[in-house]
Amino acid sequence: MEILGIDIGGTGIKGAPVDVTKGELTGEEHYLLTPQPSIPTAVADTVAEIARHFAWKGPIGCTFPSIIRNGVSYNAANVDDSWIGTNGEALFAERTGCPLRLINDGDAAGVAEMEFGAGRECSGVVFLLAFGTGIGSAIFVNRQLLPNTELGHIEMRGLEKDAEWWTSGYAKQREGLSYEDWADRVNKYLNYLDYLFSVDLFILGGGISRDHDKFLHMLRVRSDVVPARYYHQAGIVGAALAAREMAG
C-alpha cells in the first residue's frame, strides 16, 4: 500500500510515495524550496505542486515544524508567524484535493525510526532528535509516543537563546563550526536532556546524521546514541505511516 509522504521544513519541502508495509520510498524524492515568506497559502501551493508532480490522488501524510493539534498549528519557530492558529491539515487537503493527515515533523521522524528504523527493537525511554534548520524531537516511552515535545526549544543554562539556535545543523553551518566544536555543543545538549529525562537511547537524525562517522565517536553520554536509519527521509516515511488509517 502506497501513501504520499511530504516533509515540510524551514528550508525545503520534499515528498515521495512510500510503501507503508515496508517503510520504503517507492519513487525518487521530489524537493522544492520552502517559499519565503513561508505564509500558509504559499506553503500550501508548494505542497500541492509536489502532489501534482506525482499525479497523486490518494491519501497524503504531511509533516509540519510546529505543535499540531487536530490539524491546527500552535507555534511557528521556523515558519511565518501567520501559521499560528491556522488549520494546515484542512488547507493542504483543500489545495491537493486529497485526504490528508498533518503531524509534527519530529513526531513523524520518530514514528518512522521506531517502526522500521534504528528504534524498531527498542523500548524504555527513546528520544529521536533531528538536527536540521532547527531540532525536531520525539519521545517514546515503551514505544508509546508523547506528541509535540518540541525539545529544540528547551532553555539551557547559560544560553540566551534556545537549544536549537546553538546546537542545530543550521547553527553549525551558520557559525562555520568544525565537527569537534559542534559535537561539544551536542554533548552538552544530550547530557542535559538525559539529566532531565533519564534517556535509554538517543537516535540522531536529520540531514547531518549522514555524516555520523565524523562526530558520533566524540559524544560522551551515559545513554546509548545511534544514528537514524532514514537520515533526512524519516519525515517522509513517518508522515506516510501516520496517514495509514485514511487508506483503510
N, C-alpha and C positions, 0 to 999 in steps of 0.2 A: 504494500500500500504506500503510495506516494503523497506527500504533503509538501507544499512550498514553504520553506523557511526563509524569513527575511530578518536580518540583524541590523538595527539602526544604531549608529554610533555618532559621536560628536564630529567625527572627521569624514566617515564614509558610511554608505548603506549598501549591503551586499545580500544576495539571495541565491538559492539553488533548490531544486527539488530534492527531497530526502526520502529514502526508503525507511519508514519508521519501524519496520520489523527488524532491521539490521543496524540502524543508526548510521547509514552511509549516504553520502551525496550521490545522486544518480545522474547529475548533469554538471557542467562546468559552472563554477560560481560567477555570477554577474555582479559587477561592482560599479557604483556611482558615487560621486562626491556628495556629501550632505550639503544641501543648499544653504547659502548664507545670505540673509539671516535665516535661521532654521525655524521659521514660523510654521504653524500646523498645516496650512494649505500647501506650502511649498514642499514640505516633507511628504505629505500625502500624495502629491503629484509624482514624486520620485518613487515612492512605494508602488504606485500604480504603473509606473514605467517599467519597473522590474517585473511585475506580474504580466504585463503585455509582452515583455521580452521572451517569456516562456509560454506565451499564449495560454495562461493559466485560467482554469475555470472552476477548480475545486477549492477545498479548504486551504487557508493560509495561517501559519503561525508567525507572529511578528514580535520581536523584542523592542524595548524602548529603555533608554537610560534614565529611568525615573521610578519612583514608587508608583505602582499601578494597582488600583483597587477598583474592581468592577469596570475595568476598561478605562478608567479616568486617571490622568497624570496628576500627582500631588506635589511634585517638586521639579526643578529644572536646573540641574547643575551644569550640564554641558550642551544644553539646547536653549532656545529662546524662552524667556520668562512667560511668554504668552501661552505656553503649554500648560501652565498650572491651572487646573480645573477643566482642561479640555478632555473630552471623551475620544481619545485617539482610536480606540477599538471601533467605535461607530463611524468615525471619519474615514478610516482606512477601508472598512468594509464597504462604505458607500462609494469610494473612489475606485476600488478594484472590482466591485460587483461580486465579491466572493465572501462566503462566511469566514470570519477572521477572529483569532484569539490573540490578545495583546498581553505580554508578560514582561516583567522586569528583566533587563538584559543579564544581570548576574545570576538571577534565578534560572534563566534558560540555560546558560552555560553549565551551571551546576547540575541541572537535570540530565543534560547530555553526558557529563562525566560520570555521574553516579550510575546511570543505566547502562552505558556502553563503553565508558572510558576508564580513566585512572582510578575511579572510586567504585567500580562495579562490584568489588568483593569486600568493601569496607563498611564497617558500622561504627558506633561510637559517635564522637563529635568531629565532623568533617567540614572544613572550610574550603570553598572554591574562591580564589582571588584572581580576577582577570585584569592584567596590567595593560592599559591602552591609553586612550585620551584621558580617562580617569581610572578608577579602580572599581570594577564590578565585583560584587560579593554574593555568596550564597552560603547559608549554614544548614547542615543536615545533622539531626540527632537521631541515631539509629535509623538512618535512611529516610527520615521524615523531614521535609523542607520547612524551614521557618522563613516565610517570604518577606521580601522588601527590606533586607537588613541594611543596605547602603553603608557598609563599613569603610568605604573610601572616604567618607566624610567625618569619620571619628576624629576627635581632637586629641592630639598627642602632647604630652607635657613639654613645654619649652618652645612650641611652634606657634607662630602667629596665624598660620593657615591650617586647613585640614590635611589629613594624611595623604590624599591623592595629589594635592598640589606639590608635595615634597617627594612622593615615592612612585608615582605613576610612570608608565613608559614614556609619556609625553614630557614629564619632568626630566627624565634622563636626556631626552633629545633637546629640550629647551635650554638646559644648562650645560650641554656637552659633557656629561659625566662619563667617566670610564666605568666599565662593568664593576670594578673593585669598589669605586666610590658609591655607585648606585646600590650594589649589594649590601654595603654598610647601612644604607638607609632601610633597605628591605629587612635586614636583620632586626633593626630596632622596631620596625612596624610589626613583624611577625611575633617577636618576643612580647611586645605589648599586648597583642591580641591573645597570645597564649596565656599571659598573666591574667587577663580578664575572663577568659572562657575555657581554659584547660583543654586545648585542642589536641585531638589524637592525630589528625592528618591535615596538612595543608596541600591543596592541589593548586599549582600556579599555572594560570592560563593567560590568554591574551596574545597579541602578536609577538611580544618579546619572549614568550616561552619557547619559541622555535630555537632561540639561542641559549637554552638552559645549560648546555655544556660549558658556557662561558662564565656562568655565575652560580649555578646551583651548589657547587662544591665549596663556595665561600660562605654559605649560610650556616649559622650556628644557632639552632633552635632545638629545644627539648623534643618538640613534636616531630613526627616524620614529615618530610617535604618531598613532593614528587612533581614532575612536570605533567601538565594536562595532555591527554591523548589528542584532542581535537585542535589544540592551539587556537588560532583565531576563528575557526569554523564552529566552535562549540555553540555559539549563539544561534547559528542557522539550524543546527541539528536539534538543539533544545527547544527552539521555537516550534519546529515542526512536531516534536513529541508532545508539546503542550496542547496542540490543536487536534490530537488524535480523536477525541470524543466527537468532534464535528464531522468526522468521516464515518461515524457509526461503528 
